[in-house]
Each structure stands twice: as C-alpha cells, then as structure tokens.
C-alpha cells in the first residue's frame, strides 16, 4: 500500500512540477519592474517544482545552483541534489534558461550596483558576460526580497513565508 501511495504521490508531484515550470515560462523577463519580479519568481517556481521545502529554497546560495550541460543541478544545504533535465521531445530546458536569466540579473548587479542601471538593462537589454563567482558572491543568497521599487539587499534571504506567497502574488 505504501509503495502505491508513494508512486501516486510522485506522479502528482511530477504533474505539479510540470505546471509550475509552465507557469514560470509565462512570467515576464523584460520591463521594469515586471522583468525583475518575473525572473525571480520564475526561479522560485522552478525550485518549488523540485519539491524542495520553502525553508530549503530560502537557504540556497548562488553557489548551490550549477549548469551541467543543459541540465540545472540544485544542491540543498543538507546535500540533497535535484537535477532538472532538458525536455526529451524538444531538447530545451526551460529551468536552465530561467536560472540563466536570474543569474544574469545577479551578475549585472555585481558589475553595476544599484537599480537605476538595472532598470535600463531590463527595458533595453544588452549581453552580459558571466564570470565565475568569487567566494563572497558564492555565499550570497540566491533569492532576495524585492521591494516595489526594485531595490533588494544582496545579503538578505527571502523568508519561507514570502517564498510561499510570492508565486501566487501576481508579480
């Protein structure tokens, strides 16, 4: 009986995960501040699609997500690994693309602190060269709270409560 319940639960989580990824793909990636919220919230949905708890999501650091080819690999603080593979039929990986877009925001802010230039970047994007993270950048929270003006503290993580509310907030 337990085995059947686990199989049923796994199938339900797989369906929910696909729906969350689909919703994440639909969020805005450009514009101000919609592109900023859309990129962050899309990554939140991708991480939620793995089945990770909100607490685990808030503990992630920038170093905890890696691209392995076109697969996105997430490692929690406890060492649990999640691997989001490309779509078998299409060959693309929306989860990896969503992560790249959020990493681009973080890289942009590493190079140009402040939201004034970020606003211009999101309304008239230019290509950004992503260098490997230094030790300080690697320790920074992956996901930070964002106020309605687009400001966010690099060293402050979102709370589990805010992670739980964000995907349904409509940003």
C-alpha positions as CSV (number, residue, x, y, z in Angstrom):
1,X,0.0,0.0,0.0
2,X,2.8,2.4,0.9
3,X,4.5,1.8,-2.4
4,X,1.4,2.6,-4.3
5,X,0.9,5.8,-2.3
6,X,4.5,6.8,-2.9
7,X,4.0,6.2,-6.7
8,X,0.8,8.2,-6.7
9,X,2.4,11.0,-4.8
10,X,5.4,11.0,-7.1
11,X,3.1,11.2,-10.2
12,X,1.2,14.0,-8.6
13,X,4.4,15.9,-7.8
14,X,5.6,15.4,-11.4
15,X,2.4,16.8,-12.8
16,X,2.5,19.8,-10.4
17,X,6.2,20.3,-11.3
18,X,5.4,20.5,-15.0
19,X,2.6,23.0,-14.3
20,X,4.9,25.2,-12.2
21,X,7.6,25.2,-14.9
22,X,4.9,26.0,-17.5
23,X,3.8,29.0,-15.3
24,X,7.4,30.1,-14.8
25,X,8.0,30.2,-18.5
26,X,5.0,32.6,-18.9
27,X,6.3,35.2,-16.5
28,X,7.8,38.5,-17.9
29,X,11.5,38.7,-18.4
30,X,11.8,42.3,-19.6
31,X,10.3,45.6,-18.4
32,X,10.6,47.4,-15.1
33,X,10.0,46.2,-12.5
34,X,7.9,43.3,-14.0
35,X,11.0,41.7,-15.6
36,X,12.8,41.7,-12.3
37,X,10.0,40.2,-10.4
38,X,9.2,37.8,-13.2
39,X,12.8,36.5,-13.4
40,X,13.0,35.9,-9.6
41,X,9.5,34.5,-9.3
42,X,10.1,32.2,-12.3
43,X,13.2,30.7,-10.5
44,X,11.1,30.3,-7.3
45,X,8.6,28.3,-9.3
46,X,11.3,26.2,-10.8
47,X,12.7,25.5,-7.4
48,X,9.2,24.7,-6.0
49,X,8.8,22.3,-8.9
50,X,11.6,20.1,-7.4
51,X,9.5,19.5,-4.3
52,X,12.0,21.4,-2.1
53,X,10.6,23.0,1.0
54,X,10.2,26.8,1.2
55,X,12.8,26.7,4.0
56,X,15.3,24.8,1.8
57,X,14.7,27.3,-1.0
58,X,15.5,30.3,1.3
59,X,18.7,28.7,2.4
60,X,20.1,28.3,-1.2
61,X,23.2,30.4,-2.1
62,X,24.3,31.3,-5.5
63,X,26.9,28.5,-5.5
64,X,24.2,25.9,-4.9
65,X,22.9,26.0,-8.5
66,X,25.0,24.8,-11.3
67,X,24.5,24.1,-15.0
68,X,25.7,20.7,-16.2
69,X,25.4,20.9,-19.9
70,X,21.8,21.8,-20.4
71,X,20.7,20.4,-17.0
72,X,20.1,22.5,-13.9
73,X,21.5,20.9,-10.7
74,X,20.5,22.2,-7.3
75,X,22.1,21.1,-4.1
76,X,20.4,22.0,-0.8
77,X,22.3,22.9,2.4
78,X,21.7,19.3,3.6
79,X,23.3,17.9,0.4
80,X,20.1,16.8,-1.3
81,X,20.5,17.1,-5.1
82,X,17.9,17.9,-7.7
83,X,18.6,17.6,-11.4
84,X,16.3,19.3,-13.9
85,X,16.9,17.7,-17.3
86,X,16.0,19.1,-20.7
87,X,12.6,18.2,-22.2
88,X,13.1,14.9,-24.1
89,X,11.0,15.8,-27.0
90,X,12.1,19.4,-27.5
91,X,15.7,19.2,-26.2
92,X,15.5,22.6,-24.5
93,X,15.4,23.1,-20.8
94,X,13.2,25.9,-19.5
95,X,14.5,25.5,-16.0
96,X,18.1,26.2,-17.2
97,X,17.0,29.2,-19.2
98,X,15.1,30.6,-16.2
99,X,18.1,30.1,-14.0
100,X,20.4,31.8,-16.6
101,X,18.1,34.9,-16.7
102,X,18.2,35.3,-12.9
103,X,21.9,34.7,-12.8
104,X,22.2,37.5,-15.4
105,X,20.5,39.9,-13.0
106,X,22.8,39.0,-10.2
107,X,25.9,39.3,-12.5
108,X,24.6,42.7,-13.7
109,X,24.3,43.9,-10.1
110,X,27.7,42.6,-9.2
111,X,29.1,44.8,-12.0
112,X,26.7,47.7,-11.6
113,X,25.3,48.0,-8.1
114,X,22.0,49.9,-7.9
115,X,18.7,49.6,-9.6
116,X,18.9,52.6,-11.9
117,X,21.1,50.8,-14.5
118,X,19.3,47.6,-13.9
119,X,16.0,49.3,-14.9
120,X,17.6,50.3,-18.2
121,X,19.0,46.8,-18.7
122,X,15.6,45.3,-18.3
123,X,13.9,47.7,-20.7
124,X,16.8,47.7,-23.3
125,X,18.8,44.5,-22.7
126,X,22.5,44.1,-23.6
127,X,24.5,40.9,-23.4
128,X,26.3,40.3,-20.1
129,X,29.5,38.3,-19.7
130,X,29.2,36.0,-16.8
131,X,32.4,35.3,-14.9
132,X,32.8,32.6,-12.3
133,X,31.6,33.7,-8.8
134,X,34.2,34.8,-6.3
135,X,33.9,33.5,-2.7
136,X,31.8,36.4,-1.5
137,X,29.4,36.2,-4.4
138,X,29.1,32.5,-4.0
139,X,28.0,32.9,-0.3
140,X,25.3,35.4,-1.2
141,X,21.6,34.3,-1.0
142,X,20.3,33.0,-4.3
143,X,16.9,34.7,-3.8
144,X,16.4,38.1,-2.1
145,X,13.3,40.1,-1.3
146,X,12.5,42.9,-3.7
147,X,10.5,46.0,-2.8
148,X,8.0,47.6,-5.1
149,X,10.7,49.9,-6.4
150,X,13.0,47.1,-7.4
151,X,15.5,47.5,-4.6
152,X,16.8,44.4,-2.8
153,X,19.5,43.6,-0.3
154,X,22.1,41.2,-1.7
155,X,22.9,39.7,1.7
156,X,19.3,39.1,2.9
157,X,17.4,35.9,2.1
158,X,13.7,35.7,1.5
159,X,11.7,34.2,4.4
160,X,9.9,30.9,3.9
161,X,6.6,32.7,4.3
162,X,7.5,35.1,1.5
163,X,8.5,32.3,-0.8
164,X,5.2,30.6,-0.1
165,X,3.3,33.8,-1.1
166,X,5.4,35.0,-4.0
167,X,4.4,32.7,-6.8
168,X,0.7,33.5,-6.2
169,X,1.2,37.2,-5.7
170,X,0.7,38.0,-9.4
171,X,4.0,39.9,-9.8
